Amino acid sequence: MLLQLEGDPAVAVRERVRRDREDLVRRPMIELLNVVADQDPAYEDFSVWGYGEVLLRAWQRQSAIVRLACNVELGVRFDLDGLEVGVAWWYAPSVQIERYRAAVADDGSGRRLVAILRKLDAEGFELSGEQLKRPLRGYPPEHPRAALLRHKSVIAFRPLGCDDWIHTPAAADQVLAAFTQLRPLARWLVKNVAG
């Protein structure tokens, strides 16, 4: 059914598979996140996009977020490649960006962020985020965390794959395990940036 939604399918195709997509993709995502929230109430505030809310014409993808704080979210995405999880601080107002930079520049919180990001990298998470192209004014170019200071967003994500467990209750275990790995970064962002 998802293969029929490749590219930018015609409205007739989208409507023909709408019910199947709801039953086979969106509803299982809601059930997955309900199980995750039952295991840890910190994950209760979640949203699963509906069919009409698909972003960037990604008809083959089902996305969901768990809100932790303003502009700090855990994400779960399902597509033909399987599940992917991540944490993102993005679309931040300037006051949050300034808080982020102050925390990165601080020796204590800045070093803690570097340690968290190194651990996530070692665990297979990809790290990204929008960055300024030039060194940030007000900070020396040789600052030990100059690259992090240029960030306007921070994203860490990892594909979990599409193994046999994806259609079983073990999918919730996989998501919870990844959320546990992401917890230090999420906490750092909530404490130092979200305010």
Salt bridges, closest charged atoms under 4 A:
ASP8 OD1 - ARG14 NH1 3.91
ASP8 OD2 - ARG57 NE 3.68
GLU15 OE2 - ARG18 NH1 3.20
GLU22 OE2 - ARG26 NH1 3.23
ASP23 OD1 - ARG19 NH1 3.97
ASP23 OD1 - ARG27 NH1 2.60
ASP40 OD2 - ARG183 NH2 2.89
ASP45 OD1 - ARG67 NH1 2.68
ASP79 OD2 - ARG77 NH2 3.58
GLU84 OE1 - ARG77 NH2 3.45
GLU98 OE2 - ARG101 NH1 3.68
ASP107 OD1 - ARG145 NH2 3.37
GLU123 OE2 - LYS119 NZ 2.93
GLU130 OE2 - LYS152 NZ 3.67
